[in-house]
Structure formats: structure tokens, C-alpha cells
Amino acid sequence: MTDANSNSEELTLTLSRTINAPVEKVFDAWLNPETLAKFMIPGSGMCEPDVSTDAVEGGCFRILMSASDKELPHTGVYQKISPHSQIVFTWQSAQSIDGSTVTLNFQPNASGTLIELQQVKFYSEEARAAHNGGWQAILLHLDQLLGAA
């Protein structure tokens, strides 16, 4: 599922996926740097990123992705951490604009955990489309990692 607005300052991306794992495990995966590195791989040919997290409200994270010979730094600040239900963080990368945030909502269901991801504010429709593909791949990797465990 993808949702869109037209003004680039207000472009929004919304995705959802059911992860075949308990909500506690899915939630914790987003805050643990070792686990986060295993699924935060948005494109083919990319290796595990270098990840560091200070997983408290007001704490920072850094994700250094690599594609070929290019380094792609992503940073942010955890704005809200509500155990097993919601994580909100700022998202700073070459493809995002000031004020871009990502909200993750977690809800247990019969198949595991429904995760809804929403990111707001992109430079352009193209940047949003690139993030759509990246987040879809990341959620797929998360399901493969946790669903197989």
C-alpha cells in the first residue's frame, strides 16, 4: 500500500507489511544495532551497513549504507519510543529534506506483527519513489530475518 500527496514539501509515503514474528521481537529489531544492520539493506548488491544506535528518546542513530564504491550516510534522532507499539525518528539522508520523519506502528495480528511505516517530506516524487523501493526491500529483509528465526 502506498499513499501520496502532491506538494513536495508534504510528500508522504505509507507502507504496511505483516512480519511473521511476535510484536516484541519486531519492535526490538529496530532498536538493536546488530539486528538493524542485518535488515537495513534497501537495494540489491548492498552489504550490511555500519549501524550505531542510542535507542532512547532523544538518542541518535547512524546507518552507513554502502552501494558499490559509494557511502550513503543516514542519521536521525529517536523522537518517541513506545515499547512494542510505536517508534518515531527523524530521517536525514541525501534524499530527504529537513523535518523528514519516519513513524513505525506495530500491531500484533494472527500472522505475527503488522508494521505500518510512514515517512513524510521528500525533495521530489522521484526521491519518494526511491524510498518506497528501499523501505519495501527493508521490510522484506526484516520478515525474512525474523520469520525464519
C-alpha positions in Angstrom: 0.0 0.0 0.0 1.4 3.4 -1.0 -0.2 6.8 -0.3 0.8 10.2 -1.8 0.4 13.9 -1.5 1.3 16.3 -4.3 3.3 19.2 -2.7 6.9 18.1 -2.5 7.3 19.6 1.0 4.4 17.4 2.1 5.1 14.2 0.1 4.1 11.2 2.3 5.0 7.6 1.9 3.0 4.9 3.7 3.7 1.2 3.6 2.5 -1.8 5.6 3.6 -5.4 5.9 2.9 -8.3 8.2 6.1 -9.7 9.7 5.9 -13.4 10.7 7.2 -12.8 14.3 5.9 -11.6 17.6 5.5 -7.9 18.1 8.2 -7.7 20.8 10.8 -9.2 18.5 9.8 -7.0 15.6 9.9 -3.8 17.7 13.2 -4.7 19.3 14.8 -5.4 15.9 14.5 -1.7 15.0 16.4 -0.6 18.1 19.2 -3.2 18.3 22.2 -2.1 16.1 23.3 -5.7 15.3 19.8 -6.8 14.2 19.1 -3.5 12.4 22.3 -4.0 10.3 21.0 -7.4 9.1 17.8 -6.0 7.5 18.5 -2.3 6.8 19.6 -3.2 3.2 17.4 -1.2 0.8 18.9 -2.4 -2.5 20.4 -5.4 -4.3 24.2 -5.5 -4.2 24.4 -3.6 -1.0 26.2 -5.2 2.0 25.2 -4.9 5.7 25.5 -1.3 6.8 27.6 0.0 9.8 24.9 0.8 12.4 25.1 2.5 15.8 22.1 3.4 18.0 21.4 5.1 21.2 17.8 3.8 21.5 16.2 6.2 23.9 14.0 9.2 23.2 16.4 12.0 22.2 19.1 9.4 21.3 20.7 9.3 17.9 21.3 6.6 15.4 23.7 6.3 12.4 23.4 4.0 9.5 26.2 4.0 6.9 25.0 2.1 3.9 27.4 1.2 1.0 26.5 0.8 -2.6 29.4 -0.1 -4.9 32.1 2.4 -4.0 29.6 4.9 -2.6 28.8 5.5 1.1 25.3 6.6 1.9 25.0 8.0 5.4 21.6 8.1 7.2 21.2 9.7 10.6 18.4 10.6 12.9 17.1 11.2 16.4 14.5 9.0 18.2 11.6 11.3 19.0 9.3 8.7 20.5 9.7 5.1 21.7 6.5 3.5 23.0 7.5 -0.1 23.8 6.1 -2.6 21.3 3.7 -0.1 19.7 5.4 2.9 18.1 8.8 4.3 17.2 9.2 7.8 15.7 12.5 9.2 14.4 13.9 11.9 12.2 15.5 10.7 8.9 18.4 12.6 7.4 19.9 11.5 4.2 20.9 12.9 0.8 17.4 12.1 -0.5 15.4 13.7 2.4 14.7 17.2 3.5 14.7 18.9 6.9 11.9 17.7 9.0 11.6 14.3 7.4 10.4 11.8 10.0 9.6 8.1 10.0 6.8 6.6 12.1 6.7 2.9 12.7 3.5 1.5 14.2 3.4 -2.1 15.4 0.3 -4.2 15.9 0.0 -7.9 16.8 -2.2 -9.9 14.4 -2.9 -13.6 13.7 0.1 -13.9 11.4 2.6 -12.1 13.6 3.0 -8.3 13.6 1.5 -5.7 11.3 4.0 -3.0 10.8 3.0 0.3 9.3 5.8 2.7 8.1 5.1 6.3 7.2 7.8 8.7 6.1 7.0 12.4 5.5 8.8 15.1 3.5 10.9 14.4 0.4 12.6 16.6 -2.2 10.6 15.1 -5.1 8.3 12.4 -6.3 11.5 10.6 -7.5 13.1 10.7 -4.1 9.8 9.3 -2.6 9.7 6.6 -5.2 13.3 5.6 -4.4 12.5 5.5 -0.7 9.4 3.4 -1.4 11.6 0.7 -3.1 14.1 0.9 -0.3 11.6 0.6 2.5 9.8 -2.3 0.8 13.2 -4.1 0.5 14.0 -3.4 4.1 10.6 -4.7 5.3 11.1 -7.8 3.2 14.5 -8.4 4.7 13.1 -7.9 8.2 10.4 -10.5 7.5 13.0 -13.0 6.1 15.3 -12.4 9.1 12.7 -12.7 11.9 10.2 -15.0 10.2 12.9 -17.6 9.6 14.2 -17.5 13.2 
